[in-house]
Amino acid sequence: MNTLMRNFYDIRITAQHEQSWAIIIGSYVLDCILVILLLFFVYPISFFSSIEEVTNGIINSTLIGSLALSLVILVFMIRIGGKVKFSHLGLVPSHLPKGLLIYGGVYVLLNLTLLIINWIVRTRPIWYPYWEEVGSFSIAFGYLLAQIFGNVLFEEVYFRGFLWAQLSIKFTNLFRNKPVLGLNIGALVSNLLFALLHIPVRILNGLVGWDLLLSLLIVFGLGFLFTFVYLITENLFASMAIHILLNVSFVFFNPIFDASTLCLIITGVLMVVWLIIKLQKHKSQKAQS
């Protein structure tokens, strides 16, 4: 496993040149400020409501707000200010087919598993409402687009593609060129920051005290899952695929078993199998050499 992590560091992480703490901390602080502005000042006044009405919800405020975040932080601050190429952030065009394949595979397995569960408990599958109601479908499809090109795109590129990479470089150098330790501590800190960024929306949804803490711990754990997927597959589009499915499964049938939990189980099994195959392949290559 350590060898795989070192290879990942050498191939994916060091492709980026080390950024200053001003860029790293400044981008996160700016992200927090913009998120708070959107949640507490822009969204409540229905600033983008006219666009949502014209498009029947296909283009919604979440999508527009997330695109604004990407423009300010990913494009202006990191790409232009930090001179980091998008390909070095994980947006490699040749990696997209594998990401789409993972998304499609997990999506098919998710729906097949739900059908099997319905068959086992002898319950007739019921179409999810958005597949039968035009208005409901457009709103649901808009939410899916908001995840693909909005929330998930920004969060994966920023937190996994940029922040994890930069913190890993910083901690690797701090501990005298120990990339495995750097990757682990970088993952811990970046996912902690990922969870903390979700505090405003959780408070807005009425979560306080232990409920808020539990919700943040779940987000923290999910961040590690996305990081693990990126590490094992070496493909940021793969972590995006899982992130999208967990945020909005868009399943065919009204699930009698929580779709997100089922998606987590399927993803966990697939990643463990992927890791075993990868370790065996590395072992055989080492034996041949």
C-alpha positions in Angstrom: 0.0 0.0 0.0 2.9 2.3 0.8 4.3 1.8 -2.6 1.0 2.6 -4.3 0.8 5.8 -2.2 4.4 6.8 -3.2 3.6 6.2 -6.8 0.4 8.3 -6.5 2.5 11.1 -4.9 5.1 11.0 -7.6 2.6 10.9 -10.5 -0.4 12.9 -9.3 0.8 15.2 -6.5 4.2 16.4 -7.7 2.6 17.4 -11.0 1.6 20.5 -9.2 4.2 23.0 -8.1 4.1 23.9 -4.4 1.9 26.9 -3.7 2.4 29.5 -0.9 0.4 29.3 2.3 -1.2 32.6 1.2 -2.8 30.8 -1.8 -3.8 27.7 0.2 -5.3 29.5 3.3 -6.6 32.4 1.3 -8.5 30.2 -1.1 -10.2 28.3 1.7 -11.1 31.5 3.6 -12.5 33.0 0.5 -14.5 29.8 -0.1 -16.0 30.0 3.4 -16.9 33.7 2.9 -18.5 33.1 -0.5 -20.5 30.0 0.8 -21.9 32.1 3.7 -22.8 34.9 1.4 -24.6 32.5 -1.0 -26.5 30.6 1.8 -27.5 33.5 4.0 -27.8 36.5 1.6 -28.2 35.4 -2.1 -30.3 32.3 -2.0 -32.9 33.5 0.6 -33.9 36.5 -1.7 -34.4 34.1 -4.6 -31.9 36.0 -6.7 -31.9 33.4 -9.4 -35.6 32.5 -9.3 -36.4 33.9 -12.7 -33.8 31.6 -14.3 -35.2 28.6 -12.4 -38.7 29.5 -13.6 -37.7 29.9 -17.3 -35.8 26.6 -17.3 -38.4 24.7 -15.2 -35.8 24.1 -12.5 -33.2 22.6 -14.9 -30.8 25.5 -14.1 -31.1 26.2 -10.4 -29.5 28.5 -7.9 -27.2 25.8 -6.6 -25.7 25.3 -10.0 -25.2 29.0 -10.6 -23.7 29.6 -7.1 -21.3 26.7 -7.4 -20.2 27.8 -10.9 -19.5 31.2 -9.4 -17.3 29.6 -6.7 -15.5 27.6 -9.4 -14.9 30.7 -11.4 -13.6 32.8 -8.6 -11.5 30.2 -6.7 -10.6 27.5 -9.3 -10.1 29.8 -12.3 -9.1 33.2 -11.1 -7.3 32.3 -7.8 -5.7 28.8 -8.5 -5.5 28.6 -12.3 -4.6 32.2 -13.1 -3.1 33.3 -9.7 -1.4 30.1 -8.8 -0.7 29.1 -12.4 -1.9 25.5 -11.8 -3.1 23.6 -14.8 -6.5 22.0 -14.7 -4.9 18.7 -15.7 -2.7 18.9 -12.6 -5.8 19.4 -10.5 -7.1 16.0 -11.8 -9.2 17.2 -14.8 -7.4 15.0 -17.3 -9.6 14.5 -20.4 -8.3 11.0 -21.0 -9.5 10.0 -17.5 -13.1 10.9 -18.2 -14.2 7.6 -19.9 -13.1 5.6 -16.9 -15.0 8.0 -14.6 -18.1 7.7 -16.7 -17.7 3.9 -16.7 -17.5 3.8 -12.9 -20.6 6.1 -12.6 -22.6 3.9 -15.0 -21.4 0.7 -13.4 -22.3 1.7 -9.9 -25.6 3.2 -11.1 -26.6 0.0 -12.8 -25.6 -2.1 -9.7 -27.5 0.2 -7.5 -30.7 -0.2 -9.5 -30.3 -3.9 -9.9 -29.7 -4.4 -6.2 -32.8 -2.3 -5.4 -34.8 -4.6 -7.8 -33.5 -7.7 -6.1 -34.4 -6.3 -2.7 -37.9 -5.6 -3.9 -38.1 -9.2 -5.3 -36.8 -10.7 -2.0 -39.4 -8.9 0.1 -42.0 -9.5 -2.6 -42.8 -5.8 -3.1 -43.8 -4.5 -6.5 -41.3 -1.8 -7.7 -42.8 1.7 -7.9 -41.4 4.2 -10.3 -39.8 7.2 -8.6 -42.2 10.2 -9.1 -39.7 12.2 -11.2 -39.8 9.6 -14.0 -43.5 10.1 -14.4 -44.1 13.7 -13.7 -42.6 16.2 -16.2 -42.3 19.1 -13.7 -40.8 16.8 -11.0 -38.4 15.3 -13.5 -37.0 18.7 -14.7 -36.4 19.8 -11.0 -34.7 16.5 -10.2 -32.7 16.6 -13.4 -31.7 20.2 -12.5 -30.5 19.0 -9.1 -28.4 16.3 -10.8 -26.9 18.9 -13.1 -26.2 21.1 -10.1 -24.2 18.3 -8.6 -22.3 17.3 -11.7 -21.3 20.8 -12.8 -21.7 22.6 -9.5 -21.2 21.2 -6.0 -19.3 18.0 -6.9 -17.1 19.5 -9.6 -16.0 22.3 -7.3 -15.6 20.2 -4.1 -13.6 17.4 -5.8 -11.3 19.7 -7.8 -10.7 22.0 -4.9 -10.5 19.6 -1.9 -9.1 16.5 -3.5 -7.4 17.9 -6.6 -5.9 21.1 -5.0 -6.0 21.2 -1.2 -5.1 17.6 -0.5 -2.3 17.8 -3.1 -0.9 21.0 -1.7 -1.1 20.0 2.0 0.5 16.7 1.1 3.4 18.5 -0.5 3.7 20.8 2.5 3.7 18.0 5.1 6.0 15.8 3.0 8.6 18.5 3.0 8.0 19.2 6.7 8.7 15.6 7.6 11.8 15.4 5.4 10.5 13.8 2.3 8.1 11.2 3.6 5.3 11.2 1.0 3.1 8.5 2.7 3.0 10.4 5.9 2.4 13.6 3.9 -0.5 12.1 2.0 -2.1 10.8 5.2 -1.8 14.0 7.2 -2.8 16.0 4.1 -5.9 13.9 3.8 -6.7 14.3 7.5 -6.5 18.1 7.4 -8.1 18.6 4.0 -11.1 16.5 4.9 -11.4 18.2 8.3 -11.6 21.5 6.3 -14.1 19.9 4.0 -16.3 19.0 6.9 -16.0 22.4 8.6 -17.1 24.1 5.3 -20.5 22.3 5.7 -21.2 23.9 9.1 -23.2 26.9 7.6 -25.6 24.8 5.5 -26.1 22.4 8.5 -26.9 25.3 10.8 -29.3 26.7 8.1 -31.0 23.3 8.1 -31.5 23.5 11.8 -28.8 21.2 13.1 -27.2 22.1 16.4 -25.3 20.3 19.2 -24.7 16.6 18.8 -26.8 16.4 15.6 -24.5 19.0 14.0 -21.4 17.1 15.2 -22.7 13.8 14.0 -23.5 15.3 10.6 -20.0 16.8 10.3 -18.4 13.5 11.3 -20.3 11.8 8.4 -19.1 14.5 6.0 -15.6 14.0 7.3 -15.9 10.2 6.7 -17.3 10.7 3.2 -14.4 13.0 2.4 -12.0 10.2 3.2 -14.0 7.9 1.0 -13.7 10.3 -2.0 -10.0 10.6 -1.2 -9.6 6.8 -1.1 -11.4 6.5 -4.4 -9.1 9.1 -6.0 -6.0 7.4 -4.5 -7.0 3.9 -5.7 -8.2 4.7 -9.1 -5.8 7.6 -9.7 -8.8 9.3 -11.4 -10.6 12.4 -10.0 -13.6 11.7 -12.2 -14.0 8.4 -10.3 -14.3 10.2 -7.0 -16.7 12.7 -8.7 -18.9 9.8 -9.9 -19.3 8.4 -6.4 -19.8 11.8 -4.9 -22.6 12.5 -7.4 -24.3 9.2 -6.7 -24.2 9.8 -3.0 -25.7 13.3 -3.3 -28.4 12.4 -5.8 -28.8 8.7 -6.8 -31.5 9.4 -9.4 -32.6 5.7 -9.1 -35.4 4.3 -11.3 -37.6 3.0 -8.5 -38.8 4.3 -5.1 -36.2 2.6 -2.9 -37.4 0.5 0.1 -33.7 0.6 1.2 -31.8 3.8 1.6 -30.1 4.3 -1.8 -27.1 6.3 -0.4 -26.3 3.6 2.1 -26.5 1.0 -0.6 -24.3 3.1 -2.8 -21.7 3.3 0.0 -21.7 -0.5 0.3 -21.3 -1.1 -3.4 -18.5 1.5 -3.6 -16.7 0.0 -0.7 -16.8 -3.5 -2.2 -15.7 -2.3 -5.6 -12.8 -0.2 -4.1 -11.6 -3.1 -2.0 -11.6 -5.4 -5.1 -9.9 -2.7 -7.1 -7.2 -2.3 -4.4 -6.6 -6.1 -4.2 -6.2 -6.4 -8.0 -3.9 -3.4 -8.1 -1.7 -4.8 -5.2 -1.5 -8.2 -6.9 -0.6 -6.6 -10.2 2.2 -4.6 -8.5 3.4 -7.7 -6.7 3.6 -9.7 -9.9 5.4 -6.8 -11.7 7.9 -6.6 -8.8 8.5 -10.4 -9.0 9.2 -10.3 -12.7 11.7 -7.5 -12.3 
